[in-house]
Amino acid sequence: MQAPLGVLTDLRNFLNGLSGSPSTSKNRTEVDSSEVVKTATNLLKNFPAAREAVLFYFCQVIDDSIKLHLSQSQIQNDNPAAKKRLVEKEAAVALIHEALSSLIKWNPKGWAPIISTWSLRLLGQMSSYHSPHLQHGHANRGLNDTLQVWLDCRATRMLIDLTTQSLEDLNQSETGACINALLETSVEHSPHFDWVVAHIGGCFPHTVVTRILACGLQDFILYGTESGNISPKLNSVVGILAHLSFSHATNIQKAVLDLFLTSCTDMSEQHTAVVPYLLQLSSLSQDLLDIIVEQGVKAINQDTIPCFTQQAAIWTSKYFSGREALINLMVQQVVRCRQGGLAIVNVLLQYGARHQPTFPREVASEFLEMLLNEAAQLVQASGRVMPSDVPFLQSLQPHVSNLCQMLLTHDTWQQGGVLRLLTLMALLQGPAVSIHVVTLLLQKKDPVKIVLLIRCYLKSVQGLHSQVVETSVHEALTFQGRNLENTLLNILQLVKLEQLGEPGAEVRCKFQSALNANLDFFPGLFFQDGQIPHLAVRLLNSIRLPEVIHPRLIAKLSYSSVPHFFTVLSMRGEGNKKEAQKILATLSSYPNGQALILRLLMQGVFSEEWKSLFGAETQPPKHPKGTSSSTSLLMQNRNFCSSVTLPQRHSSVFHAGIIGNGIRNRHLANTNPEDTNNCNVEEVRSHINLLLDTLSQCCSFNPGGMTQLSLLLVEIVSPDVMFNGLIWPDEEFTKVTVERDLHIRRFVQDNVVVWDLLNLLAHNRPALCYCSVILRAILATLLSHWANCQERQAKDSRDALDMTCKLIELMATGQLLPPPLSYLSEIIGHISPHEVHVLLKDVWAFMRDNIPTPALFGANERPSSSLWRDLSDYKMDPRYTERLRLIMLANIASVGHLYPRFLAPDQD
């Protein structure tokens, strides 16, 4: 503490410095010196009564420095005198900064509030006073530019530094005076003071935000009871926080959440006013609204709800005109909220569920209902409504998948609320939302629930979005794995509901039509894993395919469905097999589909991959394991030539090699240990029956279907394109076709399904006529066999006898042989091989003389689709029956009982 005499001396020197000495006639500028500043600093520290005068003097020095700086920066002249005065003023400002800063460090609690308040008020005055000069030539100068200009000035930068030093040296609880000064100055000098708020808030965001909220709360408690009266300080709080929210939103969020949670600690006036206070702030700023709503939702939990429930009575009686006014205000705020929409919906659905206590359930359900009604009014308002007009619904757009997941709840109230939300979003934001919703729902697993939800949703949006189903199905069919499987299962259920045609459940957006528009995706579905191929087939069978389909698409579907048919045959269960059969029959109904389906089926039946399903013997590998596939003939001859030369023998004998693989290993040819697809007899019979039924259905759409099938069979079985006609040549001609005939017989022996196919053709007369080449080949080989058979009785050659019986019965079924030749299979087991050979020669002769042409078949009097050949005109010509009569007479003991049936006079 300075002595009184020293203080008096400093006061006299300070006053002389302010007024100037008359004897020396110095002007004011010349008096301003470092000595006067030092003297003023001593008075400020030791003589409280001179504080106002000293600070006023400092204001004058700072004002002069600012004027000189702005003038110099605008005029940009090189006047040495002006530069000198500016340097002198900035030197004085530096002394002031040093002096005041030392006072703050010396006693922060005493001097920091005083100096910071003085600095802020002076900054406000200088900002407002010099604003016109600052904007000269820069009409639209932004906040960042303004901040940069002021910080370039030494005087204003000194004031900012003093304020930040004061806030830095004080504790959190001691900054109230500084923040109050900031708020009051902001109220008085806004918007010119915004740059100060921006800079200080950026330096101490947490401190500034927390204290500003607290000061605003105190002011709200004073003025909040007066309805409609908003204090200027509250507006300043909103302005500062809104400005800081751009760069320090995290600090504001934390401060707001802490304020919410702190308000739940007791029922004091300061705490009960928090929620109304924050509602007031949110109504004044969109930026604060987003933050306050988001943090308010976070603050709602099982611990805070009881306290908020108790405070609600105080809110409605003291700060609002009633409960309805409070809820209306909150609804209006939520509708305007641009973020946090999903969290709001989650909280409302959570506490509005049926299992919640009565009070939160009623409040949440009422609030959600009012929120949906308010949003619906905005969406359905007259004129064009943009998504930005309803920020709450727009904030939910990125969370459509979450909302769809909420639909899977068992609470019907929650489902209804979410469905209304999704409907409003679709109406506001266009068909993209409705398509997204339907696409997401199709991926869910619960078909019963999902189907009902989709139909309910489509009823709401189909009036505006007519193509939503078609586009959704298009996107859904591009999924993979489990999502695709769920999608197909859900679509299948939807199609079934559409086909039922339930009254009162009309949905104009049809999934059947959508599937027809997206048929291009189905060929690829047949090659997916799991249940996807089976579901795709069931879908195609469930819908009514278009009457006209592009040939290219028919080809794709055919090439996909036929392999699927054979794959299903190798599985257990009849359901999928019938579905696979049905789609093949459907595709065959198209003009260009039948021929392709039949060809693919026939190729698949005899392919290496699938023929074992129909009882065919698979071929062993040409080079069994353990043997070399190639032998060096040169090395064999070298070994041969090095052997001992016998006397009187030529040694120039060379080995010609082995033809093929050498002597055939019969045992190896009849076994195939690597074959893993062999089926038992019952399964093979089942597969063949299903194949025959499928072929019959595929051929039923075109009268020439069986003819195509017979020609395909000939093409596959016969290796030669020559001599495949209907004409049966002389028996001697079989010497020309012996190789082909043997190939055909081996093929038929290896593929037992050929007999079933021939039998199918025989029942669909006259299709068997086109298979004459196969019948001729088998009969020719049988003639050769029986002619050279050494057995005493034909029944001892069981395989040949069975094949002979099959052939005769087949030709009889196809009406190629008349009686009694058609009955030969009944007696050939009782006669000798030579006699069988003689009878078969008569059969050949009959076929040679009576060419099996389709022209011989006519309409049948019986109700049958096949044609009929009248064989009553073929009398028993002795050329074909005489040897039969003699053979039966020779074997009268064994076949005598059949004689009347075979050779009775005048028998038809």
Secondary structure, DSSP 8 states (H G I E B T S, - for coil): ---HHHHHHHHHHHHHHHH--TTTT--HHHH--HHHHHHHHHHHHH-GGGHHHHHHHHHHHHHHHHHHHHHHHHH----HHHHHHHHHHHHHHHHHHHHHHHHHHH-HHHHHHHHHHHHHHHHHHHHHHHHHHHTTT-TT--HHHHHHHHHHSHHHHHHHHHHHHHHHHS-GGG-HHHHHHHHHHHHHHTTTTHHHHHHHHHHSHHHHHHHHHHHHHHHHHHHTTSTT---HHHHHHHHHHHHHTTT-HHHHHHHHHHHHHHTTS---HHHHTHHHHHHHHHHH-HHHHHHHHHHHHHH-STTTHHHHHHHHHHIIIIISS-HHHHHHHHHHHHHH--S-HHHHHHHHHHHTSTTS-HHHHHHHHHHHHHHHHHHHHHHTSSS---GGGSHHHHHTGGGHHHHHHHTTSS-HHHHHHHHHHHHHHHHHH-HHHHHHHHHHHHTSS-HHHHHHHHHHHHHHHTTT-TTHHHHHHHHHTT--HHHHHHHHHHHHHHHHHHHHT-TT---SS-HHHHHHHTGGGHHHHTTSSTTHHHHHHHHHHHS---S---HHHHHHHHHHHHHHHHHHHTSS-SHHHHHHHHHHHHHHTSTTTHHHHHHHHHHHHTSTTTGGGGT------SS-TTS-S---HHHHHHHHHTS---TT----------STTSS--HHHHT--TT------HHHHHHHHHHHHHHHHHHHTTSTTHHHHHHHHHHHHH-S-STT-SS----GGGGGTSHHHHHHHHHHHHH-THHHHHHHHHHHSTTGGGGGHHHHHHHHHHHHHHHHH---SSGGGSHHHHHHHHHHHHHHHHTT-S-TTGGGGGGTGGGS-HHHHHHHHHHHHHHHHHS---GGG-B--SSS-SS-B---TT----HHHHHHHHHHHHHTHHHHGGGHHHHH-TT--
